């Protein structure tokens, strides 16, 4: 605050500074207008095929599964699940085995969704195998696809 007060004695000085510094951004971005062209000779919205390619596929992409856990322990369960995955993977590599020990891609939780974690995997059985033996997971509750 002290620096600001010393630098700008009046409101007009501050306004002039802001205009000089930040109002020139539009001119600055115009220099890059030609770069927005995608190289195909046209600058239009993505075609339907391009949009479809960005959507998830049932054959290529894993699914998101919702797992019921003890409320308040969501982050702990996610950390333990990922640690379990890392440990099993290291053991498999030491033994020279190929493939994955647990077939999950990721695990996460949302702080506003209490009592649930998300696990990304291709099959429900992969999620069940991954969370088996973990504390604070309600194993009797159904694992549902989101």
N, CA and C of each residue as an Amber inpcrd file, in Angstrom:
protein
   438
   0.8120000  -1.1910000   0.0000000   0.0000000   0.0000000   0.0000000
   0.8560000   1.2560000   0.0000000   1.9190000   1.2440000   0.7380000
   2.7720000   2.4130000   0.8270000   3.3460000   2.7490000  -0.5380000
   3.7800000   1.7200000  -1.2900000   4.3310000   1.9570000  -2.6190000
   3.2920000   2.5720000  -3.5350000   2.0630000   2.0940000  -3.4570000
   0.9910000   2.6010000  -4.2990000   0.6990000   4.0550000  -3.9780000
   0.6820000   4.4060000  -2.7000000   0.4020000   5.7790000  -2.3180000
   1.5150000   6.7110000  -2.7610000   2.7510000   6.2810000  -2.6750000
   3.8700000   7.1080000  -3.0970000   3.8880000   7.2860000  -4.6060000
   3.5270000   6.2660000  -5.3300000   3.6120000   6.2890000  -6.7800000
   2.4880000   7.1050000  -7.4100000   1.2890000   6.9900000  -6.8890000
   0.1230000   7.6500000  -7.4540000  -0.4340000   8.6430000  -6.4380000
  -0.1800000   9.8970000  -6.6880000  -0.6170000  10.9390000  -5.7680000
  -2.1180000  11.1970000  -5.8720000  -2.6600000  11.0510000  -7.0680000
  -4.0930000  11.3170000  -7.2560000  -4.7460000  10.1340000  -7.9440000
  -6.0680000  10.1530000  -7.9490000  -6.8190000   9.0980000  -8.6270000
  -6.5870000   9.1410000 -10.1300000  -6.3670000  10.3300000 -10.6600000
  -6.1250000  10.4730000 -12.0940000  -4.8130000   9.7930000 -12.4980000
  -3.8010000   9.8750000 -11.6300000  -2.5340000   9.2030000 -11.9030000
  -2.7200000   7.6920000 -11.9580000  -3.4940000   7.1660000 -11.0290000
  -3.7670000   5.7310000 -11.0000000  -4.5520000   5.3010000 -12.2270000
  -5.5550000   6.0790000 -12.5870000  -6.3680000   5.7520000 -13.7640000
  -5.5190000   5.7690000 -15.0330000  -4.6410000   6.7540000 -15.1540000
  -3.7580000   6.8410000 -16.3130000  -2.8400000   5.6200000 -16.3880000
  -2.2940000   5.2040000 -15.2440000  -1.4210000   4.0360000 -15.2020000
  -2.1560000   2.7710000 -15.6510000  -3.3660000   2.5850000 -15.1440000
  -4.1430000   1.3880000 -15.4990000  -4.4530000   1.3760000 -16.9800000
  -4.8450000   2.5260000 -17.5240000  -5.1520000   2.5790000 -18.9580000
  -3.9200000   2.2760000 -19.8010000  -2.7920000   2.8480000 -19.4440000
  -1.5750000   2.6180000 -20.2170000  -1.1270000   1.1650000 -20.1590000
  -1.2710000   0.5710000 -18.9830000  -0.7640000  -0.7800000 -18.8000000
  -1.6990000  -1.8680000 -19.3030000  -2.9960000  -1.7100000 -19.0240000
  -3.9120000  -2.8130000 -19.2910000  -4.8390000  -2.6010000 -20.4770000
  -5.0510000  -1.4180000 -20.9040000  -5.9660000  -1.1900000 -22.0180000
  -5.3090000  -1.4660000 -23.3600000  -4.0160000  -1.6560000 -23.3930000
  -3.3250000  -1.9490000 -24.6350000  -3.3420000  -3.4390000 -24.9580000
  -3.9280000  -4.2310000 -24.1320000  -3.9520000  -5.6880000 -24.3580000
  -4.7120000  -6.0570000 -25.6160000  -5.7590000  -5.3090000 -25.9570000
  -6.5070000  -5.6220000 -27.1680000  -5.6150000  -5.4840000 -28.4000000
  -4.8150000  -4.4150000 -28.4310000  -3.8860000  -4.2280000 -29.5480000
  -2.8450000  -5.3380000 -29.5670000  -2.4070000  -5.7370000 -28.3960000
  -1.4080000  -6.7870000 -28.2660000  -1.9410000  -8.1100000 -28.8200000
  -3.1970000  -8.4280000 -28.5130000  -3.7730000  -9.6920000 -28.9690000
  -4.0560000  -9.6700000 -30.4670000  -4.2670000  -8.5040000 -31.0620000
  -4.5000000  -8.4370000 -32.4970000  -3.2870000  -8.9020000 -33.2840000
  -2.1020000  -8.7680000 -32.7170000  -0.8940000  -9.2410000 -33.3950000
  -0.9220000 -10.7510000 -33.6030000  -1.6930000 -11.4660000 -32.7680000
  -1.7430000 -12.9190000 -32.8370000  -3.0080000 -13.4290000 -33.5020000
  -3.7660000 -12.5710000 -34.1310000  -5.0280000 -12.9860000 -34.7480000
  -4.7880000 -14.0210000 -35.8410000  -3.7000000 -13.8870000 -36.5790000
  -3.4080000 -14.8340000 -37.6560000  -3.0410000 -16.2060000 -37.1080000
  -2.5330000 -16.2660000 -35.8820000  -2.1390000 -17.5430000 -35.2940000
  -3.3350000 -18.3980000 -34.9080000  -4.5150000 -17.7950000 -34.8090000
  -5.7010000 -18.5550000 -34.4070000  -6.1950000 -19.4760000 -35.5100000
  -5.7720000 -19.2380000 -36.7330000  -6.1550000 -20.1020000 -37.8410000
  -5.5800000 -21.4840000 -37.5870000  -6.3520000 -22.5120000 -37.8190000
  -5.9220000 -23.8730000 -37.4890000  -5.0310000 -24.5010000 -38.5510000
  -4.6570000 -23.7440000 -39.5680000  -3.7500000 -24.2700000 -40.5750000
  -4.4420000 -24.9860000 -41.7050000  -5.7520000 -25.0920000 -41.6630000
  -6.4810000 -25.7970000 -42.7090000  -7.1030000 -24.8060000 -43.6930000
  -6.7660000 -23.5290000 -43.5420000  -7.2700000 -22.5640000 -44.4970000
  -8.5960000 -21.9540000 -44.1010000  -9.1580000 -22.3370000 -42.9840000
 -10.3990000 -21.7310000 -42.5360000 -10.3880000 -21.6350000 -41.0090000
 -11.0880000 -20.6370000 -40.5340000 -11.1410000 -20.3970000 -39.1000000
 -12.6050000 -20.5000000 -38.6670000 -13.1110000 -21.7160000 -38.6130000
 -14.5050000 -21.9480000 -38.2640000 -14.5700000 -22.8300000 -37.0380000
 -15.7890000 -23.0830000 -36.5970000 -15.9690000 -23.9880000 -35.4690000
 -15.5860000 -25.4060000 -35.8890000 -15.3370000 -26.2380000 -34.8990000
 -14.9530000 -27.6180000 -35.1800000 -16.0860000 -28.3410000 -35.9050000
 -15.7110000 -29.2150000 -36.8150000 -16.7190000 -29.9780000 -37.5350000
 -17.3210000 -31.0240000 -36.6090000 -18.3870000 -31.6280000 -37.0380000
 -19.0710000 -32.6380000 -36.2260000 -18.1570000 -33.8270000 -35.9330000
 -17.3580000 -34.2310000 -36.9030000 -16.4400000 -35.3530000 -36.7100000
 -15.4060000 -35.0190000 -35.6390000 -14.8800000 -33.7960000 -35.6700000
 -13.8980000 -33.3900000 -34.6670000 -14.5090000 -33.3660000 -33.2790000
 -15.7550000 -32.9050000 -33.1760000 -16.4290000 -32.8790000 -31.8710000
 -16.6820000 -34.2950000 -31.3600000 -17.0620000 -35.1940000 -32.2380000
 -17.3070000 -36.5820000 -31.8360000 -16.0250000 -37.2490000 -31.3660000
 -14.9020000 -36.8780000 -31.9790000 -13.6200000 -37.4760000 -31.5910000
 -13.2210000 -37.0810000 -30.1780000 -13.6940000 -35.9380000 -29.7060000
 -13.3610000 -35.4810000 -28.3670000 -14.2360000 -36.1100000 -27.2810000
 -15.3690000 -36.6680000 -27.6590000 -16.2650000 -37.2800000 -26.6890000
 -15.7300000 -38.6280000 -26.2140000 -16.0720000 -39.0270000 -24.9960000
 -15.6190000 -40.3350000 -24.5150000 -16.2270000 -41.4750000 -25.3330000
 -15.4800000 -42.5310000 -25.4780000 -15.9200000 -43.6960000 -26.2260000
 -16.0740000 -44.8750000 -25.2750000 -17.0950000 -45.6940000 -25.4960000
 -17.2990000 -46.8660000 -24.6360000 -16.2460000 -47.9380000 -24.8720000
 -15.5950000 -47.9020000 -26.0040000 -14.5970000 -48.9290000 -26.2990000
 -13.1910000 -48.5250000 -25.8950000 -12.8840000 -47.2220000 -25.9000000
 -11.5190000 -46.7840000 -25.6220000 -11.3240000 -46.2800000 -24.2030000
 -12.2990000 -45.5400000 -23.6970000 -12.1030000 -44.7940000 -22.4600000
 -12.6560000 -45.5310000 -21.2450000 -11.9940000 -45.3780000 -20.1000000
 -12.5010000 -45.9920000 -18.8700000 -13.7260000 -45.2420000 -18.3570000
 -14.4510000 -45.8750000 -17.4640000 -15.6470000 -45.2900000 -16.8830000
 -15.3250000 -44.7050000 -15.5120000 -16.2050000 -43.8730000 -15.0450000
 -16.0700000 -43.2740000 -13.7270000 -17.0550000 -43.9760000 -12.7910000
 -16.5330000 -44.5210000 -11.6970000 -17.3360000 -45.2890000 -10.7540000
 -17.4090000 -44.5470000  -9.4260000 -18.5740000 -44.5970000  -8.8030000
 -18.8100000 -43.9480000  -7.5270000 -18.7820000 -44.9930000  -6.4260000
 -17.8750000 -44.8040000  -5.4660000 -17.6810000 -45.7730000  -4.3800000
 -18.0540000 -45.1000000  -3.0620000 -18.8670000 -45.7640000  -2.2630000
 -19.3100000 -45.2280000  -0.9710000 -18.2400000 -45.4920000   0.0730000
 -17.8410000 -44.4190000   0.7920000 -16.8340000 -44.5220000   1.8420000
 -17.3430000 -43.7960000   3.0860000 -16.6180000 -43.9730000   4.1740000
 -16.9690000 -43.3000000   5.4170000 -16.8230000 -41.7920000   5.2270000
 -17.8440000 -41.0540000   5.6310000 -17.8310000 -39.6070000   5.4760000
 -16.6820000 -38.9900000   6.2740000 -15.9330000 -38.1200000   5.6350000
 -14.7940000 -37.4720000   6.2690000 -13.4710000 -38.1510000   5.9890000
 -13.5120000 -39.3520000   5.4320000 -12.2580000 -40.0680000   5.1640000
 -12.0020000 -40.2390000   3.6690000 -12.6480000 -39.4220000   2.8550000
 -12.5380000 -39.5650000   1.4030000 -11.0990000 -39.4030000   0.9170000
 -10.4340000 -38.3710000   1.3790000  -9.0660000 -38.1350000   0.9220000
  -8.1310000 -39.2470000   1.3850000  -8.3090000 -39.7210000   2.5970000
  -7.4700000 -40.8110000   3.1020000  -7.6470000 -42.0730000   2.2680000
  -8.8800000 -42.3730000   1.9070000  -9.1460000 -43.5750000   1.1030000
  -8.4980000 -43.4440000  -0.2690000  -8.6000000 -42.2650000  -0.8780000
  -7.9880000 -42.0620000  -2.2000000  -6.4760000 -42.2250000  -2.1140000
  -5.8690000 -41.6550000  -1.0910000  -4.4090000 -41.7660000  -0.9390000
  -4.0140000 -43.2220000  -0.7070000  -4.7540000 -43.9280000   0.1540000
  -4.4350000 -45.3420000   0.3990000  -4.6170000 -46.1910000  -0.8560000
  -5.6570000 -45.8940000  -1.6330000  -5.8980000 -46.6400000  -2.8700000
  -4.7660000 -46.4200000  -3.8700000  -4.3400000 -45.2010000  -4.0160000
  -3.2510000 -44.9360000  -4.9530000  -1.9310000 -45.5070000  -4.4350000
  -1.7170000 -45.4780000  -3.1260000  -0.5100000 -46.0790000  -2.5660000
  -0.5090000 -47.5910000  -2.7680000  -1.6810000 -48.2020000  -2.6060000
  -1.8170000 -49.6420000  -2.8540000  -1.4710000 -49.9520000  -4.3120000
  -1.9480000 -49.1340000  -5.2090000  -1.6710000 -49.3300000  -6.6360000
  -0.1780000 -49.2180000  -6.9230000   0.4560000 -48.2220000  -6.3580000
   1.8980000 -48.0240000  -6.5700000   2.6940000 -49.1950000  -6.0070000
   2.3710000 -49.6250000  -4.7930000   3.0930000 -50.7490000  -4.1680000
   2.9430000 -52.0330000  -4.9640000   1.7310000 -52.3400000  -5.3910000
   1.5210000 -53.5660000  -6.1800000   2.2450000 -53.4880000  -7.5240000
   2.2560000 -52.3040000  -8.1080000   2.9530000 -52.1330000  -9.3850000
   4.4580000 -52.3390000  -9.2160000   5.0260000 -51.8130000  -8.1510000
   6.4640000 -51.9940000  -7.8990000   6.7990000 -53.4630000  -7.6700000
   5.9530000 -54.1770000  -6.9440000   6.1790000 -55.6130000  -6.7250000
   6.1480000 -56.3790000  -8.0360000   5.1980000 -56.0620000  -8.9010000
   5.0880000 -56.7510000 -10.1890000   6.3240000 -56.4940000 -11.0490000
   6.8030000 -55.2880000 -11.0430000   7.9750000 -54.9630000 -11.8580000
   9.2260000 -55.6430000 -11.3400000   9.3500000 -55.7690000  -9.9960000
  10.4990000 -56.4790000  -9.4300000  10.5010000 -57.9410000  -9.8550000
   9.3080000 -58.5100000  -9.9680000   9.1880000 -59.9080000 -10.3780000
   9.2690000 -60.0730000 -11.8980000   9.2960000 -58.9690000 -12.6200000
   9.4050000 -59.0310000 -14.0730000   8.0920000 -59.3170000 -14.7690000
   6.9870000 -59.1120000 -14.1000000   5.6820000 -59.3630000 -14.7110000
   5.2340000 -58.1610000 -15.5240000   4.4780000 -58.4300000 -16.5620000
   3.9600000 -57.3660000 -17.4280000   2.5140000 -57.0550000 -17.0470000
   2.0170000 -55.9280000 -17.5290000   0.6260000 -55.5520000 -17.2750000
   0.4730000 -54.8220000 -15.9590000  -0.7620000 -54.5920000 -15.6080000
  -1.0600000 -53.8640000 -14.3840000  -1.5360000 -54.8060000 -13.2930000
  -1.2110000 -54.4520000 -12.0590000  -1.7030000 -55.2090000 -10.9180000
  -3.1720000 -54.8640000 -10.6630000  -3.4600000 -53.5930000 -10.6130000
  -4.8370000 -53.1180000 -10.4750000  -5.1760000 -52.3280000 -11.7320000
  -6.2990000 -52.5920000 -12.2880000  -6.6670000 -51.9700000 -13.5600000
  -7.4870000 -50.7010000 -13.3330000  -6.9240000 -49.7660000 -12.5790000
  -7.5850000 -48.4820000 -12.4000000  -6.6890000 -47.3970000 -12.9730000
  -7.3150000 -46.3530000 -13.4610000  -6.5590000 -45.2390000 -14.0500000
  -6.3180000 -44.1380000 -13.0330000  -7.3390000 -43.8350000 -12.2310000
  -7.1960000 -42.7590000 -11.2560000  -8.2350000 -42.9220000 -10.1580000
  -8.0320000 -42.1610000  -9.0960000  -8.9870000 -42.0850000  -7.9940000
  -9.0040000 -40.6460000  -7.5170000 -10.1900000 -40.1600000  -7.1920000
 -10.3000000 -38.7680000  -6.7560000 -11.5440000 -38.5930000  -5.8980000
 -11.6140000 -37.4620000  -5.2530000 -12.8260000 -37.1310000  -4.5100000
 -13.1060000 -35.6590000  -4.6760000 -14.3560000 -35.2910000  -4.4970000
 -14.7530000 -33.8940000  -4.5540000 -15.1290000 -33.4810000  -3.1440000
 -14.5860000 -32.3690000  -2.6990000 -14.7620000 -31.9860000  -1.2970000
 -16.2090000 -31.6870000  -0.9360000 -17.0530000 -31.3830000  -1.9300000
 -18.4630000 -31.1180000  -1.6390000 -19.3250000 -32.3710000  -1.6750000
 -18.7690000 -33.4790000  -2.1010000 -19.5080000 -34.7350000  -2.1520000
 -18.9870000 -35.6430000  -1.0480000 -19.5980000 -35.5430000   0.1110000
 -19.1430000 -36.2930000   1.2840000 -19.5900000 -37.7520000   1.1950000
 -18.6970000 -38.6410000   1.5920000 -19.0280000 -40.0550000   1.6570000
 -18.8560000 -40.8230000   0.3660000 -18.2630000 -40.2230000  -0.6370000
 -18.0700000 -40.8960000  -1.9170000 -16.6990000 -40.5460000  -2.4860000
 -16.1300000 -41.4750000  -3.2370000 -14.9500000 -41.2050000  -4.0470000
 -15.2410000 -41.6800000  -5.4660000 -14.5040000 -41.1530000  -6.4010000
 -14.5930000 -41.5860000  -7.7920000 -13.3660000 -42.4300000  -8.1130000
 -13.5960000 -43.5130000  -8.8220000 -12.4970000 -44.3530000  -9.3050000
 -12.7030000 -44.5330000 -10.8030000 -11.6520000 -44.3230000 -11.5580000
 -11.7120000 -44.4510000 -13.0100000 -11.1530000 -45.8100000 -13.4080000
 -12.0050000 -46.6290000 -14.0170000 -11.6070000 -47.9780000 -14.4410000
 -12.5440000 -48.4510000 -15.5520000 -12.1340000 -49.5020000 -16.2340000
 -12.9630000 -50.0150000 -17.3310000 -14.1200000 -50.8870000 -16.8390000
 -13.8940000 -51.6400000 -15.7710000 -14.9250000 -52.5710000 -15.2930000
 -15.1730000 -52.3860000 -13.8070000 -16.3810000 -52.7290000 -13.3940000
 -16.7470000 -52.6390000 -11.9840000 -15.9130000 -53.6030000 -11.1440000
 -15.5920000 -54.7580000 -11.6900000 -14.7710000 -55.7320000 -10.9650000
 -13.3660000 -55.1970000 -10.6780000 -12.8460000 -54.3900000 -11.5750000
 -11.5370000 -53.7840000 -11.3410000 -11.5830000 -52.8480000 -10.1420000
 -12.6760000 -52.1150000 -10.0080000 -12.8310000 -51.2020000  -8.8690000
 -12.9830000 -52.0100000  -7.5860000 -13.8000000 -53.0670000  -7.6380000
 -13.9960000 -53.8990000  -6.4440000 -12.6840000 -54.5090000  -5.9720000
 -11.8840000 -54.9830000  -6.9110000 -10.5910000 -55.5610000  -6.5600000
  -9.6610000 -54.4990000  -5.9720000  -9.7130000 -53.3040000  -6.5220000
  -8.8280000 -52.2300000  -6.0650000  -9.1700000 -51.7760000  -4.6450000
 -10.4560000 -51.6860000  -4.3110000 -10.8400000 -51.1910000  -2.9860000
 -10.9450000 -52.3030000  -1.9490000 -10.7810000 -53.5390000  -2.3750000
 -10.8810000 -54.6420000  -1.4130000  -9.7620000 -54.5360000  -0.3810000
 -10.1300000 -54.6990000   0.8580000  -9.1540000 -54.6440000   1.9300000
  -8.8690000 -53.2470000   2.4570000  -9.4630000 -52.2270000   1.8570000
  -9.2400000 -50.8630000   2.3260000 -10.2210000 -50.5260000   3.4500000
  -9.7000000 -49.8830000   4.4780000 -10.5550000 -49.4200000   5.5650000
 -11.4130000 -48.2630000   5.0880000 -12.5230000 -48.0390000   5.7620000
 -13.4360000 -46.9180000   5.5250000 -14.1770000 -46.9940000   4.2060000
 -14.1200000 -48.1250000   3.5070000 -14.9040000 -48.3320000   2.2910000
 -16.0670000 -49.2390000   2.6540000 -17.2690000 -48.8380000   2.2790000
 -18.4400000 -49.6770000   2.5370000 -18.5370000 -50.7140000   1.4250000
 -17.9930000 -51.8960000   1.7000000 -17.9270000 -52.9500000   0.6800000
 -19.2900000 -53.5380000   0.3810000 -20.2280000 -53.4150000   1.3050000
 -21.5580000 -53.9770000   1.0790000 -22.4150000 -53.0550000   0.1760000
 -22.0190000 -51.8020000   0.0150000 -22.7680000 -50.8720000  -0.8460000
 -22.3830000 -51.0920000  -2.2980000 -23.3330000 -50.8550000  -3.1780000
 -23.1230000 -51.0430000  -4.6120000 -22.1960000 -49.9650000  -5.1800000
 -21.2990000 -50.3670000  -6.0520000 -20.4330000 -49.4360000  -6.7840000
 -21.1730000 -49.0890000  -8.0640000 -21.4650000 -47.8070000  -8.2600000
 -22.2840000 -47.4100000  -9.3910000 -21.4690000 -46.6120000 -10.4090000
 -21.8490000 -46.7880000 -11.6780000 -21.2060000 -46.0410000 -12.7460000
 -21.8430000 -44.6550000 -12.8290000 -21.0070000 -43.6560000 -13.0190000
 -21.5070000 -42.2790000 -13.1110000 -21.8680000 -41.9810000 -14.5460000
